[in-house]
Amino acid sequence: MRSQFTGTLVALLQDQQRYELPIGIRIQNAIRRQLGNGSLKAFDRLPSSRLLAKELAVARETVEFAYQHLEAEGYIIRQQGSGTFVSETGAQLATFKSSPGGKSRSLRLSERGKKIFRSGGVHDPVPIAFHAAYPDVRSFPLDLWRQTASRVSKRLGTNALTYCDPQGLEQLREEISRYLGAYRGVRCSPENVVVLTSSQEALLLITTMMLDPGDQLAVEDPGYPGIRSALAVSGATALPIDVDHNGMLVDHLIRRSPAPRGAYVTPSHQYPTTATLSLERRVALIDWAKANRSFIIEDDYDSEYRYDGAPISCIQGLDTSGNVFYLGTFTKTMFPAIRLAYLVAPKELVPPLVAMRTLVDGHSAILNQAILAEFMATGEFTAHIRRMRQLFKARRDAFVEAVDRHLAPFGSLQIPAGGFQATWHLYDGGLETEVRRKAEQQGILLPSLGELFIRRGGTPGFVLGFAALTPQESYAAVVRLMRVIKNIRKH
């Protein structure tokens, strides 16, 4: 006849059957459960391995295996000639249970952790109308990418499965520096380039390594919220600087005393207003950084996609003092899942930035880097950019026409010279919350313009993404939004 201990043990073993674990492991787990729920107490005697094996109808070696592991972990004590007993340590597991009706005390975030959590983090967009900053992955030359991937995979073999230089694959850094020098006017060599997972990671590295808690970084207002999240991690604070139709008001920054440690700008295509920082202000910003020994973070997130006129040269190429961090991403120029971006940094700062990078995520996967390097070396990358520029320009024009036709009575559209989104200002700001809520019910996302301001009193309106939508999809979404607004105004 089975003992109460064995009967309970059998029930616990049956409870684990679906996991298909070896019986010896299941016996260990079952005894631990009995210790944890208080069924076994300190100095309770367990059946001998021979007796338990017989009652369970298993080999004695199986029970010996379980007992040996439990003894090694300190749950039981085996005394030759006396038997097997629950140790005091094993019995203490029962005290870890919360008392009935008692409240468990949760762990507490640090003050920095709370600040990071309050920042909201950075959430990637989804490809529906009108989410901003999203390319059209449906138009990506997937077959060509597959061919390149197959060719590179065969060439690399098992070398693609190893760790990579945390600064990035040398071939890719060479291609990036060559491309940036030719098309963006960036002054760099492969030694200046760090290949990362995302531009957000670049911001995290810069703010962590260049700013101390309490330092200030000047940022555009309104502006990209990801820089504020990065500042929350470093413990630094954002100093908002107004933006007009020519970008950041650099003269407002120059008048600040003491000068902030640095400035973050999106000069080629300001997010979200789409303004381009004028040459006069670019030069003034460079002079300010040099005079105050401050640095500039130039986020060139989508400058390749400029539809009216040639792409604007970057600030980094104008700077001769080595005060500019230049960053870009392949998430926008290629596709989001590629998870590759780059940071061009002053040469003497690359080693400490790479050291910090090893603490964040180590390195980027070799295979994607190698495929992209090949894609760039064969000229397919620049050909893809040209195709997408033409496609997105046509989509922008179709979007603008649809907005002019159906939404003109309700707001004014700021037509972008490039990029993936346009800013639309509502005439009746009191409708913003209701319009967003009702539009979402119709499958339309309306990123708020007001939420991108640091200071209160931001302009009511939305940042409307158009690049990922065909002209037909864009037109249909505009019409749905028009109907939403009309219905709200009726009531």
N, C-alpha and C positions, 0 to 999 in steps of 0.2 A: 504494500500500500504506500502510495506516495506521501511524502511529508508536505506540510503547508508551504514550506520554502520551495520545494520542487514544483508543486502545483502552480504557484505564482510565477516561477521561473519559466515553466512551459507556456503559460499564457503570454508572457512577455516575448518569448522566442517566436511564437506564432504571429505576434503583432509585427515582427520584423521580416516576415517571410517575403513580402513584396519587394524588399530591397535586394534579394538574392545574395545576401552576404554569407560567407562561410560560417558554419555552425559555431566554430570556436570564437569568432568575433561576436556573434549574436549572444553567446553565453556571457562574454565580458560586458556587453552593453546592458543585458538584462540585470546582472548583479549590480552594475553601477546605478541603474534605475531604482533598484530596491534600496540602495544606500541613500540615494537622493530623496526618495519619498518617505524615508524613515522606517521602512519595513525591517531593515537590518540596523541594529544598534551596535555600539562599541562592545567588543568582546563576545558577540554572538558567534556560535560555532557553526561552521558550514560543513556540509557532508564531505566525506573523503572523495578524492577524485574517482576511486573505484566505485563507490556507492552511487555517486551522482551520474557517472557514465552508464551504470546499469539502469538507473531509473529513467534516464533520458534516451536510452537505447542508442548510445553513440560510443565511439571508441574512447578508451581511457586516455589515450594520447591527446585527444581533442580537449578534454576537460583539463588535463595537465597544462596544455598550451594556454588555456584561458586563465587558470590559476597563476601560472608563472608571470603572465603579463600584469595581472592585477596586483601581484606581490611586488613586482618591479615598480609599479606606479604608486605603491604605498597604501593601497586600499585594504589589503589583507596581510596577515602574518601567518606563516606556516612554521609550526614547531614540531620537529621530529619526535614521534612517540606520543604527542599530545593532540595534534589535529590542526585544522585551519580555522582562523578566527578573524573577525572584523577588527581592523586596527582603529585606534582612537581618531586618527586622521580621516579614515574612510567614513567613520560615523559623523564627523563634523559636517559632512555634506548636507546632512538633514537640517542643520541650523541655518543654511543659506536660503531656505524657503521663506518667503514673506509670510508673516502671520496673517490669519484670516481677517479680512476687512482692513488690514493695514495698508498704508500708501507706500509704494516703492519710491525711493528718492532717485530721480534721474540725474545723469551727469550734467555738468554745467559748462556752457561754452565760455571761452575766454572773452574779454572785452573786445579784442580784435576779431575773434570769431563771430561775435554778435554783429559787429560793424560790417563784416563781410557778408553775413547772411542778410542783413538789412539792405545791402546794396542790390540784392535781387539777382546777382550773377549775370551771366550773358547767355541768352537763349538763342539757338540757331533758328532761322526762319523756316517756314514751310512753303512749298510752291503752290499757293492758292492766291486768288485775288484778295487784297492788293498788298500782300506782304512784301516788304521792301528788301533790297539787297540780295536778290536771288537770281542766279543766271538760268538759262534755259538748258537743262540737261538733255532734253529730248533732241536738241539739235547738235549735240556733241558727236563727233565722228568716231563712234564706238568701234566699228569694224577696224578702222585704222589703228586705234589704240590697242585693240586685241592683237593685231599683227605685230605691232611694236613690242607688246608685252611678251608674246611668244618668242620673238627673236632674242630679246634681252634675257629671258628666262633660260633659254638654251645655252646662251653664251656664259651666263653666270654660274649655272648649275647650283651646287650646294653652297657656293659663296653668298648666294642671296639669303641664306638662312642664318647668317651669323650676325654678331653685333656690328654696329657701324660707328664711325668717328662721330662723336656727339656734335661736332661743328657741321657735319653734313658730308655727304659723298662728294669727293673732290671733283668728279666729272660734272656733277650738277652745279656746284659752286662756280666752276669755270663757265658753264653755259649761262648761269644767272648773271654773272658779272659782265659777260660779253653782251648779253641782251640789254641789260640796264644801261651800259655805256652807249650802245648804239641807238636805243629807242627812247631812253628816259634822261639821258645826259648825266647819269650818275658817275661820279669819280670813285672807282673802286677796283680792287683785284679780288681773286678768289679768297685771299687771306682776310678780307674784310667781311665776307659773307658768312652768315650762320643760317643753316637750314633748320626750320622749326616745324612744329605741327600746325600752328595757326598764328595769325597776327595778334590774337589775344595773348598767346604765350609770349610773344615779343614784348608786348606792353607790360606783362607781369615781370619779365626779366629786367627790363629797363627801370621800372619804378622800384623794384626791390633792391637793385644794386646801386641806383643813383640817388635815392631819396631816403631820408631818415624820418621817423615819426615826427609829425609836426611841420615838416617842410611843405611848401606850397608848389603846385604845378599849375601854370596858367592853362586853361582849356577854353575852347570855343563854347559860347552859350547862345543858342542851343548847340548841342554837339553829340558825338557818339557816346552812349552810356557805358561802353566797355572800358573806357579809360577811367571812369569813376570807380568801377569795380576793381580795377588793378590798383588804384590808389588806396582803396579800402584794405587791400592785402598788405601794402607797404606801411600803412599808418599815416601816410601823407594826406593832404587835403587839396581839393580842387579850388582854384581861383578863377571864377567865371569872367570871361572877357566877351563883350558884345560882338555881334557879327552883323555886317550889312551886305549890300549887293556886291562888294568887293572883298568879302571875306572878313577875317578877324580884324577888329579895330586895333591895330598894333600900337597906335599912339596912346591908347588907354593902357596898354601893357607897359609901355615905356615910362609912363608917369607913376607907376606903382613903386612905392618905397616902403620897406626894402624890396628889392627885386626878387621874384620867385626863383626857385632853383632851375626851372626849365619851363618850356611851353610845348603843348601838344596841338598840332594843327593838321587839317586835311586840306591843303592849299589848292590842289588841282581841281577838286570837286568837293566843296565843303558839305559835310553831312550834318543836317539834312537840307540846308537851304539851296544846295547846288551851286553856290557862288564860287568864283575863282579868285584866289588871293592875287591882288594886283602886283606887278613887278616892283613898284615903289614900296609896297608894304613888305614884300619878300626881302628886299635889300635892308629895310629898316629892322626887320626881325633878326636878320643875320648880324647886323651891327650891334643890336641890343644884346644878343647872346655873347658876342665877343667882348663887349664892354663890361658885362656883369659876370663873365665866366659861367654862364648858364648854358644849358643844352636845349636843343630843339628835337622833338619827336615828329617826324614827317610821315604821316600815314597816307600812303599812296594807294589806297585800297581798290580803286577801279579806274585809274586814269587812262588805261588803254582804250576805254570805251568813251571816246569823245566824238561827238557827231557833227559838231559845227566847228570847222577849223582843225588844225593840227593839234595833237596832244601838247599840253603845256610842260615846259621843262621844269625839273624839280628844284627845290631849294638846295638840296644836298650838292648839286652840281655847281651852284653859285658860291657855296661856302668854301673858304680857303683856310679856316681855322680848326677844322675837325670837331665842330660842335654839334653835328647833326646825326641823329639816328634815323635811318631811312628804312621803312618796312613796307612790305607788300605781301599779297597772298595769291596762291593759285586756286583757292576755293572759288574765287569770282571769275578768273580767266579760264579755268578748266571746269572742274565740277567739285561740289562740296566734299564728296567722299575721298578725294585724293589726300586730304589732310596734310598739305604741305604749304609752307609760307617761308619767307626769308627776312632776315634783318641784316642791313649793312651798317656796321658800326666802326668807329675809329679803331685803328689796328691795335692800339695799346689796351683797349677795353674788351677786345674779343676774348682773350683767355679768361678773365673773371666772369664774363657773360656765359661762356661755355661751361665753366665750372658750376655756375648756378643752374644751367640747363640740365646738367647731369643729375641734379637733385629733384628736378621737376618730372621729367619723363625719360631721361637717359639719352635717347636718340630716336630718329625717324627710321622707319623700316627701309632697308636697302632697296628692295625690289621696286617700290613706287618711285624712289629717287632715281634709280637707274633707267627706268622706263621714261620718266619725264626728261632726263638728260638726253636720251636718244631722240625723243620727240622734238626737243628743241634743236638738237644738232642737225637734224635732217630738214629743218625749216618748217616742219608741220605746225609747230606752236604759233609762229608768226602768221602762217596762212590761216590758222584757225581764228586768231584774233581778228584778222581782216574780214573773214566771213561773218563772224559774230557782230562786228561793228556795223556792217551793212544791215544785218538782220535786226539788231536792236534799234538802229536808227529808224527803220521802217515801222517797227512796233511803237516806238515813241511817237512818231508822226500820227499813226493810226489812233493811239491813245489820246493824244492832244485833240485830234479832230472829234473823237467821241465825247470828250469832256466839254469841249466848246459847244457841241450840239445839245447835250442833255443836262449838263451841270452848271452851265454859266450863270443861271439865275441865282444859284445858291452859294457860289464862292468863286474865288479867283485862283487860277492855276499859274504857278511859276514854271515856265517851260525850261527844262534842264538842257544844258549844252552837251551833257553826257551822262553816263551812269545808268543805274537800274530803276531809279525812282524819281518822282516829281513831288513837289510840295503844293498842297491845295489848301487855301485859307478859306474857312467858313465865314460868310458874312454875319450869320447869327450864331455867335459863340455859345449861346445858351442851349443850343441843340446838340452840342458835341457828344455828350454822354449818351443821350437817347439814340442818336444816329449810330453810334458805335454798337450799342446793345442790339438795336433792331437789325442792323446790317449783319452782325454775327449770326443772327438767327437765319439769315438768308445765305449763309456760307461765304460772307465777305468779311475779311479782316481789315481793319482800319487802324494802322499804327498811329498813335497820337503824336502830333507835333508838340503839343504842350508838355508832354511828359519828358521831352528831350531838353527842356530848359532846367537849369539849376535854380535860378531865381524865379519866384512866382510872377504871375502876370504874363506868361508866355502866350504867344499868338495861338488862338484856337484854330485847329485844322488837322490835316492828316498827311502822312508821308505815303504816297501811293506807288507801289511797285508795279512796273509794266513789262519788264524784260522777259519774264518767264511765261508770259501770256501771248498766245497768238492774237492777231487782230480781232478775230471772231470772239475769242474768249474775253478779251479786253472790252469789246463793245457790249457784250452781254452783261458783264459785271457792272459797267457804267450805267446801263439801263436799269439794272436791279437796284443800284444805289439811288438813282433818281427816284424810283418808285418808293423806296424806303423814306426818303426825305419828304416827298409829297404827302405820303400818308401821315407822317408825323405832323406836318404843318396843318393838315386838315383837322386834326384833333387837338 
